[in-house]
Amino acid sequence: MLLQQVHLANETDAVDIRITDGKFAAIAPHLDALSGEEVISDCAGKMVLPPFVESHVHLDTCLTAGRPQWNLSGTLFEGIQRWEEYKPFLTKQEVKDRVNQAIRMQAGNGIQYVRTHVDINDPKLTALEAILELREEVRDYMDIQIVAFPQYGILSYPKGKELLEQALKMGADVAGAIPHFEFTREYSVESLNICFELAQKYGKLIDVHCDEIDDEASRGLETLATRAYEAGMGHMVTASHTTAMHSYNNAYMIRLMRLLKLSGINFVANPCVNVHLGGRADTYPKRRGMTRVKELTAEGLNVSFGSDDIFDPWNPLGNANMRDQVFMGLYTGHMLGYEEITQSYRFVTENGARTLNLGDGYGIKVGNDANFVVMDAKNWYDALNFNAPVLRNYRKGKVIAHTAPVEKKVLF
Ligand code: FE2
């Protein structure tokens, strides 16, 4: 198959892309079609990107907003309460039906790689079982990484450690923790020790819900980064949210930044949900509650963006479109400089791939699986600004989702 005259990300010069046996075979300014080769010319002038990476979402809770009740205060803690009320309705099939729907929404928006957190503070581990099954069922279309996520804590929930270990044994890819939600500072530190111990025992990655609170005294991150640094595991470790960093004083931040750089851990911000849930205890001025994306990025640390929640007790909106996270992230992070805009696709492509440890197999280059998206725009600036749809989502050279271009007509 020969894809003619597309733009790789923001490149102004177009290229032809040859795909053979589901892999990128050649990329050059001009390639002659081989005899009998399928030629795709209707994407000419459009932008091509590697598939989007959703680096932080809770698929187990998706599409449950308002059932049985809406989260009216809009706080994280009422969200947890509403989720608790939904839990009795969970069955394996119910979870699979919802998550299947969400995965198709994601595919329609060009996502092919997902890291989902799954609540394992459930003695039956119903949602985990369902999503482990789904991970295999959709493998031809989507790569799903599962984080064993202890929503109520490892030490502050009965048998939390045992459930975490069981989840990893069952096949979860990533060990989770939630130090800011543990009962005490001592539990917080010890929960991270347990998380590292189990991750190392079973050869798993680590992704921690870390300091997702406006409390400037919430400092799980320094423990997480220290453990990662000392274990030499930085690239395998992710600090999700870190919204307390928004409230840290700068003197502390300068000291912390040195450690963060030494550790080399990854960060995930969830711009829409962080802004929605953050600052809820404030009157005015109200904090934004998003971590320091601009500063972390400037220091060379890897930051990716996630949706966190798709129409669930923590977010009553959400359409599984990563563009919205970039849009909100740039505004919230004071990152609307020209270069910051043009490069911002990285937060939901290559930076996300780095968070997920996808390795060299991710990206548009000869030899890799031909996984990519074609967007209805000539570059990322326009795609972001005009909310361009993903015209085609290709997986190993085959279309797995497509959207017709929208034609707007103004009658004057
Ligand atoms: Fe989360």
Boltz pocket constraint, residues with backbone or C-beta under 6 A from the ligand:
constraints:
  - pocket:
      binder: B
      contacts: [[A, 56], [A, 58], [A, 117], [A, 209], [A, 240], [A, 308]]
      max_distance: 6.0
